[in-house]
Amino acid sequence: MVFDFDLFLPACGELPDPGDAHVLAAAIKTQAAIIVTENLKDFPPAYLDRFGIEVRSADAFLANTIALDEGKAVAAIRIMRKRLKIPEKTPAILLLEMEAAGLTETVDVLRSHERSL
């Protein structure tokens, strides 16, 4: 939760959807580097550049985060997968479900680690 972001709302008036101003204001208030959203069209990179903020889809954010330390990420995803009990998921099924959910970039990064997942 971000509070007291109202002071930053006036700086956010040029977004395509004024209803998204609170998201940018909260990002500015917290000095966020990235806004993660599937609503990419309403956060133009050229506009966000003036605040030093990038916009990424969840898929791009996850793929990039995994790529920063693939070993740790694969280990964490393996632990997560093993906690799934109803139903249990093989690494292959997990990747298929992630891909079906739209996480194609993420699956591309993980595919070479399938045996370790």
C-alpha positions in Angstrom: 0.0 0.0 0.0 1.2 3.4 -0.9 -0.1 6.4 1.0 0.2 10.1 0.5 0.8 9.9 -3.2 -1.7 12.6 -3.9 1.0 15.3 -4.2 2.3 13.5 -7.3 -1.1 13.3 -9.1 -0.7 16.7 -10.9 2.5 15.4 -12.6 0.6 12.4 -14.0 -2.1 14.2 -16.0 -0.8 13.3 -19.4 -1.5 9.6 -19.3 -3.9 8.3 -21.9 -6.2 7.1 -19.2 -6.5 9.6 -16.3 -7.8 6.7 -14.2 -4.3 5.3 -14.1 -2.8 8.5 -12.7 -2.8 7.0 -9.2 -0.5 4.1 -10.4 2.1 6.5 -11.7 1.8 8.8 -8.7 2.4 5.8 -6.4 5.4 4.7 -8.5 6.9 8.2 -8.3 6.3 8.5 -4.6 8.0 5.1 -3.9 10.8 5.9 -6.5 9.9 2.7 -8.3 12.0 1.8 -11.3 9.3 -0.3 -13.1 5.5 -0.4 -13.3 4.4 -4.0 -14.0 1.1 -4.1 -15.8 -0.7 -5.8 -18.7 -2.1 -2.4 -19.5 1.0 -1.3 -21.4 -0.8 1.0 -23.9 -1.9 3.4 -21.1 1.7 3.9 -19.8 3.7 5.2 -22.8 7.4 4.7 -22.3 8.2 8.2 -23.7 6.1 9.7 -21.0 7.4 7.5 -18.2 11.0 8.3 -19.2 10.7 11.7 -17.7 10.2 10.0 -14.3 12.9 7.4 -14.8 10.3 4.7 -14.8 9.9 1.8 -17.2 6.7 -0.2 -17.9 6.8 -4.0 -18.5 4.3 -6.8 -18.7 4.3 -9.4 -16.0 5.8 -11.9 -18.4 8.7 -9.6 -19.4 9.3 -8.7 -15.8 9.4 -12.4 -14.7 11.7 -13.4 -17.6 14.1 -10.6 -16.8 14.1 -11.3 -13.1 14.8 -15.0 -13.7 17.6 -14.2 -16.1 19.3 -12.1 -13.5 20.1 -15.3 -11.5 18.8 -18.3 -13.3 20.2 -20.7 -10.7 18.4 -19.1 -7.8 15.2 -18.6 -9.8 15.1 -22.2 -11.0 15.6 -23.4 -7.4 12.8 -21.2 -6.1 10.4 -22.4 -8.9 11.3 -26.0 -8.2 10.3 -25.5 -4.5 7.1 -23.8 -5.6 6.3 -26.6 -8.0 6.9 -29.3 -5.4 4.4 -27.5 -3.1 1.7 -28.0 -5.7 -0.2 -31.1 -4.5 -3.7 -31.0 -6.0 -2.8 -31.8 -8.6 0.9 -32.4 -8.6 2.7 -30.9 -11.6 5.6 -32.2 -13.5 8.1 -29.6 -14.7 6.7 -30.0 -18.3 3.1 -29.5 -17.1 4.1 -26.4 -15.1 5.8 -24.9 -18.2 2.8 -25.7 -20.4 0.4 -24.1 -17.9 2.7 -21.0 -17.6 2.8 -20.7 -21.4 -1.0 -21.1 -21.6 -1.3 -18.3 -19.1 0.7 -16.0 -21.4 4.1 -16.3 -19.8 5.8 -17.1 -23.1 9.0 -15.1 -22.5 9.3 -16.6 -19.0 8.9 -20.1 -20.4 11.5 -19.4 -23.1 14.0 -18.6 -20.3 13.1 -21.6 -18.2 12.8 -24.2 -21.0 16.5 -25.1 -20.9 16.2 -25.7 -17.1 13.1 -28.0 -17.4 14.9 -31.0 -15.9 15.9 -28.9 -12.8 12.5 -27.5 -12.2 
